[in-house]
Amino acid sequence: MTSPRRSRTPKYPTIPMQPADAFFWYAEAAAPQVRPLVGGLFMLDQLPDRYRLRRAIQRLIAQLSRLRQRVVEPQFPVGLPHWADDPDFDVDYHLRHVVLPDGSTQQQLLELVSALFATPLDHLRPLWEGYVIDGLDGGGAALFLKLHHSLMDGAGAMTLFDALTQAGRGDPINIPRPRRPPVPAPEAPASGLWRTASMVGQSMLHPIATADRVWRTVGRLQGMITDFNALPGIDPLAARCTGIGRRLETVTFSLAHMLQLKSALGVSLNDLVLTAVTGAMGRYHELHHIRLGEVSAVVPKDLRGERDPKTIGNHVGAFHVRLPVGERDTVRRLERIRNQTVAAKGSRQAVAYGAALQAVTVMPAAAFRAIANVIAGRVHLICSNVPGPREHRFLAGAKIEAVYPFAPVLFGIPASFGLLSYGDVYAVGIDADPAAIPDPGRLGEYLRDEVASINLHVFGNSRRVLAQPAQPLRTTGTHTTLARVARLA
């Protein structure tokens, strides 16, 4: 029976969904075991004021109207979906309050959040939920936000963060007038039938340009499939994935410490983190008697540039890195990763993958599932690194002490690592498929051990909290003089 919500006529003009956003919407429709959700766990020093928090959410929605819009499929099975205001939008449905037993630990919080993150969103409503969680040990609290990936990527979530939070504990929370999209011109109706007729007409008027566009689309898809087929073989962990459940873990590092390490090595923070993640996965493989020399990681890259850094939606590409999990020498492992990331950034691979993702949206669900089957098992990790603000922010009177990001696990990927720098904290959120990795806490432990091991190589002390900046080691061409680091141990 058709839901009465779906039959409502939108009150405000609809907005076409961009192809990059539609990719994640179609991914879930084509493969129900795929749940493209992103999440953020805000750790707070106290419970936010309920009235001010509601105003903060209302202010957020007024600035980002996408959060009050639902997805509307075209009347005919052609064209992309649209965003339309939900006529039944209710803030209190999306913002919920949960009370844990007094004195609950971080582990108990993560057990709750894991269950919340594993639950699919209601596709007949705006695609997000928020949970205020009370009862944590020491009087602390948390806010967990869960959003569909079609709404925004990790970099776009920073725009949400800015709109939701305040600079001071007692700052007023003013709600601006909602921003409404412009009314489309009468000669450009938004129906799927009109868009299809228009595309057919353009194809007949410009057959050469149309053929060229189709050829480029096919080429992008073929290139993407070829790249995936060339990746390392299937990880036994990936073969166990179901894509349904979630197990979450958090790890916290000193941002100043991590910056000193990367400066001493003359590499990027991303290279440093990938080296630590590689070592942690290598240890996990050893624990489970898995022998692999390499695994494949997808590293998202923001494509916004400097012109429009605060747009939401998905403006992201990606590149592959073969992580040498079988290499136990930290210096050699870092050098191999560094060489790959430098080459990938120079090859414009990230831009090509962004275009390929958009091309997938024109394909039928059966073809989409075929590509998903090619990808399944050949991508073993996602590692997303997003820079956040260096100044501490507040949420309705509560200080935000840390923010843990959670990237999705898609297409048979055992785990994803989300990293976010905020204030003086470098926070890591691990999202694992429990069928493949039932104990992500072990991964977190190994990640801490690997950072300590890198610190030992650089400074000769695996436990020291760094206070003075280290002398950087310079790079020569695309190769880093990492061999000098070993002599510092």
Summary of the structure (lengths in Angstrom):
residues: 489
radius of gyration: 23.2
end to end distance: 68.8
largest distance: 71.6
contacts: 1586
relative contact order: 0.17
helix: 41%
strand: 22%
